[in-house]
Amino acid sequence: MRPIRVRIGVLGLALVAGLAAPTAATAAPEAGGGAPAPTVEERRLDGEVPREILRRSGFAAVAPAFARGLGRADSYREARAVVAREGAALWRRAVDRVQGRGPARGDLSRDDDRPLYWARLGMTRELRAWEPGFGLGERQRAALLTELERTSRGQTDLRLPRGGHGKGVKRVLLTGFDPFTLDRDIRISNPSGAVALALDGTVIDTPDGPARVETAVFPVRWADFAEGAVERALRPYLPRVDLFTTVSQGRVGRFDVERTNGAWRGGFPDNDNVSRTETVPVADPASQPQWTTTTLPYAAITAADTGCFPVYDNTSVTEIPAGGDEPVVRPDGPTPGSTAREGGGGNYLSNEIAYRATLLRDRLGLHGTLPGGHVHTPVLQFGAGNTDPAAGAVTDPEFVRNRLDIVAQTRAIVGVAVSAAGADRD
């Protein structure tokens, strides 16, 4: 996810991902105490488009059923169990729908990522407003919200095959994002989220052997990333996988393998309409580098015929050169001693998830052994004539076809990456 506002205009707002952390901080308590008010994201649920998406996907009953389950909880422990169970069930239901298991329960195409997003918000809004008779403290509510975010985003459902590196089935970890820029067009879908749902738990056959893909999605919120959501989600798994890639929506009409990631937040508003302009906040900032790099086999990926969209090795960054004070675009990557202002993936949350994941790789001592980095997908666009958010349909044939093409090509890119990484090891 990156705001490529200058380069490709409004449609080029990119999405890169991350995993969820406590959301309670995004909502202020109501005057007089009690449950906190709904967040900016949750208040969008009152619009007709979210209601239509939930209705046409069969997910409209998810939040009311969750509220009934909470209402039967007589203790915090019981509530925690309800949240964990129902969050995980929502993730599994969304994956099953996209992958064709069970009834579709609605006429919205099965490949759609949006029912998961809006149903989750319905659940978090119910949980945020819930006032049980046994009393619920602020920290307890925040912990329940965190549990709901983690379970409903697939973060607790990463089931890697047994075995060591290079033995048996290869293990791939992939992340996607929620829809974003919803105040511009509330109908928006995020192809990276659709990719995550379509590939979760699937096996890709490659010349280097089968590869099992496990996925999760992240929120488009600065606060979650600052609270360490990405690192908490990925740290247990990076030492055990053979390849990872974070994925987000990027530029119109093209895929990009982002060569370099920068340690800078550019301030574009997130899904709660919060802006942050600062150095990416990480643990141990004294050892924080300005740049991290991909270890994905970008030459093999860009050379392969993976689908209908061109795939580029993007080496451009924006930096403040050593001794300078003005940003400069560098087509061939950063110069020594420079300060980051944009990675190849910009300075929004897609750049940040790529930066955080690759920094974590490096801090775990895996830079030379673990292929990993970021892939930007093309922008998912509606068909010609369906461009007015106020009057346009929530879906159309071209919209669905574009999303399916992006998902299929991302799958092919992952297959090429696994095969090329295996060849490099040999």
N, C-alpha and C positions, 0 to 999 in steps of 0.2 A: 504494500500500500504506500503510494508515494504521491504527493501533490506535484504533478508535472504540469502545473498550470501554464507556465510560460511556453513550454515546448509543444504541447499538443492541445492546449485549451481545456475547456471544462470537462470534456469527455476523457481527458487523459489523467484525471485524478486516479492515482494508483492505490492499490490496497495490498499491504503486506501484513503479515499476520503476527499473532501472538496468542498465548493461552490465558485463561481467565484467572483473576485473583479477586480479592474481596471487592464487591461493588458498593458496599454500604457507604463508602466515603463519597460517592457521587450524589448522594441525596441528603439534604439537610433535614434534621428532625423538625416536625411540625411544632408550631408555637404551643407551649404548654406541655411538651413532652409527648410520650406515646410513640407510635410507629412513625418512621420517617416517611416523607412524601415520596411519590414516585419520581424516578429519574427522568431526565430529558428523553432518553431512549424509550422508557416505558410509557411515557405520555403519548408517544406516536401511535401506540396501539389503538387509540380511539378513532383513528382515521379509517375511512372506508376501505382503502387498499389493503392494509394489514388484515382487516376482518374478512375481506374477500379471499385473500391468499389462504388464511386459516380455514375458511369454510370450504374452499374448492380443493383443499388437500386432505380434508378429514381431520385436521389438527385443532379445530375450534374447541373441542371438548377437553383438550389436554389441561389447560389451566384450571377450569372449574373442577375437574376430577382431582387435581392436585390439591386444590383448596379444601375439598371434602376430606382428603386424606390427612391433611394437616389438622383439620378440625377434630379428628378422632384421636390425635396424639395427646396423651395425658402428662407427658414429661418432655424435657429437652432431649433425653436419650431417644425416646420414641420419635420425636420430630426429626432428629438426625437420621434415623433409619428410614423414615418416609422420604426425606430429601434425597438421600443417597440412592434409594431404590428408584424413585420416580425420575431423577435426573438421568441415571443410567438407562432407564427404559426409554426416555425421550431420544437419547442418542441412538440407541439400537433401533428404535422405530424409524428414525430418519434414515439411517443407513439401509435398513431393510427396504424401505419404500424406494429409495433411489436405485438399489440393486435388484429390484424386481421381486422381492420376496413378500408374499402376502398380498392382500387386496390393496389397490391404490387408494380407495376411499375418497374419491373425488376426481374431477376431470382435469386438474392441473397436471402437467407432465411430470413423470416420476423423477426426472433428473433435477428437479428444482431444489435449491438449497434454502429457499426463503421460509418454508414452513418451520424448519428447525429454529431459525432465528426468531421469528415472531412468537412461536410457542414458548420458547425459553423466556422471552421477555414477559409473557403472560404469567409464567410461573414465578419469576423473580418479583413481579409486581404483587402477586398474591402473598408471597413470603414476606415482602417488605411491609405489607399492610396488616399482617396477621398479629393479633393480640390475644394469645392464649390465656386461659384462666390461671395457669401456673406461673405466669410472669416470665418475661423474656428480656434479658439484659442486652445492651447494645453490642457487647462483644459476642454474645451467643448468637444474636441475629446475624452479625457479620460472618461468623463461622459457618452458619447455615447457608448463607448466600454464597460463600466461597465453595462449599461442598456442592451446591447446586450447579454453579458455574463449571467446576471441574468435571463432574460426572456427566453433565449434559453436553460437554464439548469433546468427549472421548478421551480426556486426559487420564482417566482411571481405567481405560479399556484397551491399553496398548499391550497386546499379547504377542510378544516376540517368540519365534521358534527357538527351540533349544539348539545348542551347538556352538562351536567356536568360529571365529572369523575364517572365511574361505572354506568352511566345511558344511555340506548339506545345503539347505535352503538359505539364500541370502536374506538379510533383514534390512528393510528400508523404513525410515521414519519420515513422514511428510506432514506438513502443517498447512492449513488454509486460514481464511479470515471470514468474518461476518460481512454482510453488505454494509456500505458506508455512503457518505454524502446523501443521506436520505432526505434532507431538507431541500435538496435540489430536485430529486426525483425519488419519491418514496417507494416506487415500484422496483428499485434496483435489486439485482441479484449479484452475487459475487462468484465468478467462475472458480476461484480458488477454494471456496467452501464447497462448491459442487464437486470439484475434483476430490476433496477429502472424503466426502460421503461416498462417491463412486468407487474409490480405490481402497477404502478401509477393509482390511482383512483379505484382500484379493491376492492372487499369485500371478506374477508376470513371468512368462517363459522367456529366457534370454539365452544367447549363445554360451554364456558363462553359467547357466543353470537357472533354476527357478528362484524368484525373489518374492518374498512375502512383504506386503506393504501394510503398515499400520499408520493411522492418521489421527489428527486432532485439529480443532479449530480454535482460533484466538479472537478476543474482542478487539474492537477498534477504539481503544481507550488508553490515553497516555498513563493514567494512574495505575492501571493493572500492570503495565510494563515496569513502571518505576518501583512497584511493590515486589518485583521479582517473579512474576507469573511465568515468564518464559523459562528462566533458569530452574525454577521448582519443577516444572513439567518435564523438561528435557534432560536434566542432570542424571537421573537414574538410568536413562536409556542410551545416551550417546556412547558410553563405553561398550555397549552390547550390540550396536548396529553396524552394518557394513557400509551404509550410505545414508545421508539425510539431506533433505531439501525443504526449505521454507518456500511457500508459493503465495503469490498475491497477484491482483490485477494491476496491469501496468499501462502500456502504450497501445494505441489503436493499431490493429492489423499486424502485430508482431509479438513473438516471444523474445525475451532477453535473459541470458545468463549473466547475472551481475557480477563483474569481476571483483569490485572493491566496495566495501561498506564503510560508512563514516560515522563518527561519534558525535553527531549533531542532530538536534530536534529543531525542525524549521518552523513550528508553531501552527501549522494548519489545524483547524478545529477537528476534534474527534467526534464520535457519535453522541457524546454528551455535550457537544459544543464547547469543549474546554480546549484551550490552546497552551502549548508549552514551547518556548524557545530557549534552549539551553543545551549544554553538553549532556549526552545520554547518561542518566544516573545509573551507576553500577556499583557493586561491592568493590572495595579496595580501589578507589579512584586514583590513588597514587601510581598504580601500575597500569592504568588504563591507556591503551594505545589510541591514537587518532583514527587509525584505519585497520580493518581486517580484510582478509582476502578469501575468495572461494577456493576450495580444493576439489570442486566438481570437475570432471573431465570435459571442460568447455569446448575444446577443439573437436573432440569426437561428437559432442552433442550438436554443435553448429554445422558440422559436415554431414550429418545423417539426414536422410529423408524421413522425417517423423510425421508429416501432415501437411495441411494446406497453408499454414502460416509460416513465413520465414522466421528463422531463429538466429539471433545475433549474440555475439560475444561483446558485451557492452563494457568498454574500458573507461568511459568518461567519468570524471568527478568534478566537483567544485571545491576549491581549497583557498585558504589564505596562505600564500607562500611564506616560508621562513623569513622573518624580517619585514614582512609586508603588513598591510592593514585593510586591503580590499580583496573581495573574493575574485577568483580567477577560474575559468573553466579549463580543465586539462583533459584533452581527448584521450590521452594515453595513460591516465592514472596519476596518482599523487606524486609530488616531488618530496625529497627528504626534508624532514622537519616542518612540514606544512600542517595547518590546522584544518580539520574537516568542516565543510559547510554542506556538501551533498555527496553521498556515495553514488554509485551507478544507479541505485534504486531511489534516488532523491533523498529527502530528509524527513519523511513521514514514517509511519509505523512499519511499512514493509522494509525499508532500510533498517529500521531499528531491530526488527526481529532477526533479520539477517546478521546484523552486527552482534546482537546478543548471542545468537546460536553459534556463530563462528568464534566469538571471543570465548565462550564456554568450551568449545572444542579445543581451543589453544590452551586455555588454563587447565584443562584436563590432560594436557600433554599428548593430544591426538592429532595435531596439525599434519604430521607427516604420514599418518596411517589411516585417517578417516576422511573419505571424500564427503564434502558438504558445502552448501552454499544456498543461493537464492535464485529462483526462477520467476520472472514476471510473465504472466499470460497476457494475451490481447484483451482490450476492453470489450466487455460483453455489451452488444448494442441491440436495441429493438429494430424491427423492420422499418423500412421506409414508410412514412406516413403515420407511424406510431411513436411520435416523438414528443407529444404534448402530455406531460404528467397529469395535467388537470383533466384531460379528456381521453387519454390513451388507455388501451387495454393493458392488463397486468402481464399478458404474455401474447406471443404471436409465433407463427411457424419459423420465421427467420431467427427470432430470439432463441428458440429452443434448439434449432439447428446449429447456431453459433456456439451455444453452450456445450452441446454434445461434441462438436468438432474440437473445442478447446480441451475438454476432458480427455478425449481420445488421444490428442496430440501430447498432452502432458504425460499420459500413461506411456506413450511411446518414448518420450524423452527420458523418463525414469528407466525404462528398459535399456536404452542406449547407455545411460550413465552407469548402470550396474555392470553391463557387459564390458564397457571400456575400463572401469575401475578394476574389474577382475583381471583384464588383460595387463593392466599396469602392474598389478601385484605379481603376476606370473613373470 
